[in-house]
Amino acid sequence: MEARDAILSAIRRNLPRPAVPLPELPARDPKQTASGVGSKAGLTKPSTGRVSDFQRQLQAMGGTSFEVADLAASRAKIAELFPTAKVICSATREVPGTRRIEDVRDPHDLNDVDVGIVRSSLGVMEAGAVWLTEADLVVNALGVLSQHLVVLLDPAAIVDTLHDAYERIDLAASTYGLFMAGPSATADIEGVIVHGAQGARSLTVLLVAADPTHLSPKNGTHE
């Protein structure tokens, strides 16, 4: 028996019997979010609304956001923000790019993408984060190899806390998923934050309602 198989077999033999149930999510006290963002009472900044609080948290994480009227305005905003972009790869038919994500066979082929575009199905106000899965990205590497990542998010899809988010998502339905808050960031020994060191240099969230005509019949998500 190989070492790997021996280790895995030992783990399986020592799993708790019966299996330990997952803990229940605690009930959220509305008073804990009435005067701030997040589920902790210690957050004291006054709330100005779910969308504006989401934008504030995203900005604190190094991201930017814009409220746009419709998909046409989204396309115009992307052109305004990235006028020199040559390779734009979109994972949603709502905003087409110059390269079709469906044509990408090797994730390494995304290494020259200037702007990646994706639609997120869920935002989290307290973290300024968006939820992305392989169904949204189509090719997972789009989220990290793009120089700049643009995420379309329906304002109605923003929830207050991560507890609320976990009640919305089905972890078993995806083999890959992450909450992304801001662009890539790393800190050196002096504690200086450097954006874009290990992934997208910028993250821009465009707050725009989803277009149901772009729903994929294959997986029920936006392409």
N, C-alpha and C positions, 0 to 999 in steps of 0.2 A: 504494500500500500504506500502510495506517495505521501510525502509530508502534508501536502495540501489536503488530501482526502482524509488523512488521519486527524488533522485539526478540525475539519468540518464535521467529521463523525463524532468527535468528542463534544463539540458544541451541541450537536443535535441530541446526544445522549443526556446532556445536562440542562436542557431546556426545562423551565418550570412546568410541572404537571399538577393540576391543569394549567393551561395557559393563563397568564395574568391579564385581566381585561385592561383595555386602555382607560386612562383616567377620563372622567367627565370634564367637559369644558365648564369652567365656572360661570355662573350667571353674571352678566355685566351689570353693574350698578349705574344707571343713567346719570346719577349725581357725579360720578367720577369723570364724566366727559362733558358735563355742562359748562365747566369753566376752563376747558382746555382741550388739547388733542391727546388721544391715547387713552388707554384703559387704567392708567395710574393716577391717583389723586394728586400726586406731586407735580404733575404738569399743570402749570398755572397760567400759561399764556391764554388770553381770552380767545374764545372761538369766534370766528367770523363766517362760519359756514363750512360744510364738508368739503366743497371744491376748493375754496380758498385755503383752507387748512392743509389739504393735500398738496397744493402748490407750494405752500410755505415749507412744508416738510421736505418736499422734493428739492427745493432750492437749497435747503440746509445740507442736503446730501450731494450737492454739486450738479444737480440736474436743472433743466429749464422746462417751462410749460407755457402753452398758449391756448386760450379758448378761441376756437374758430367756428364759423357759422355752419359750414358744410364741407363736403369732400373737395369741392372746387377750391374753396379757401384753403384747405389743407395742402393741396398741390401747389397753390401759389405761395404759401408760407414756406414749404420745403425748398422751392426754387429761390425764394428770397434769402433763406438761411444758408443755403449751400450752392451759390451761383457757379462755382468752379467744379462742382462734382461731375465726374465723367462716368463712373460706374455706380448706378443706383439699382440695388437689388431689392425687390419688394416681395414679401410673403403674403400680401393681401391684394386682391384684385381691385380694392377700393382706390388705391393709388398705384398705378402701374409705374414700373421703373424701366431702366434700359436693359436689364438682364432678368430673365425669367428664373425664379427660384426652382421651378420644376425641371429646368434643364441642367441643374447642377448635379453632377454624379459623384464628385469627389469634394468633400468639405474644404480641402486645401485650395480649391478653385475660387473660394471667396476671399482670398487674401488680398485682392486688389479692389475690394468694394469700398467706395467712398462713403456711401450712405445706405444703410439697411433700413427697411420699413416693415413694421409688423403691427398687427392688431392684437391688443391684450383684452381679455374678457373680464378682468377684475383689477381694481385698484384698491390700495389700503391707505386710508387717510393718515393714520397715526405714524406710518413709516414712510410715506411718500413713495410707496413701492407699487410696481405692477407685477402681475402674475403672468408668466410665460411658460408654455409647454411646447413639446415637439410638434403638436398640431398647429400652434401659432407660428412657430419659426420655420417649419417644414424641414429645414436643415439647421440643426442646433447651433452650428458654428456661426451662423449669421449674427447671433447675439454677441459674439466676442471678437470676430474677425473684422466686422465693419468698423471703419474709422469713426463713423458717427451713426448712432442708432436713433431712429424716430419711431415712437410708439403711439398708435392711435388708441384712444381710450374714451369710451362713452362715459360722460359724467355720472350717468345714472348707475353705472357699474362700480362706483366707489363705495366701499364700506368703511365703517369707523375704525375697527381694530383688526389685528391678526386673528383674534378669536372669531370674529365675524367671518373673516376670510376662510378660515379652516372649516367653517360650517357650510360654506358655499362650494368648495372644491372637492373633487373626488380623486384622492391621491392614487387609488388603484387604477384609475382610468388612463394614467400617463406613466410612461417609463422615464420621462425627463420633465422636470418642472422646477422653476425657481422664482423667488421674489426678487426683482431687480429694483434697487433704489439708487438712482444716480448712476453716473458712468463708472468705469473701472477706477479703482483708487488703491494706492498702497502708501505706506508710510515708512520712511527710513528711520534710522536709529534716533534721529533728532525729533521725530514725531511730525515731520513735515509731510502733508498729504500731497501725493503726486497723482494726478488724474491721467488715465489713458496708458498706464504702465503695462497693464496685462489684459487689456480689452478695449472696448469702445472708448474713444477720447471724449465723447459727449453723449448725453442722453437727453432727448427732447420728447416731451409728451404733448401731443396735440389732443386737446379735449374736444371731441366731436362725436356726435351720435352715430351709432352703427347703422349701416345701410343693409337692410334685410335682403335686398336683391343680390348681395354678394355672399350670401351664406353658401357654404360648400355642401352639396347633397351627400358627400362622402362621409363627413364627420360632424356636420352641423356647426362648424366653426367658420370664421371668416378667412377667406384666402386672398 
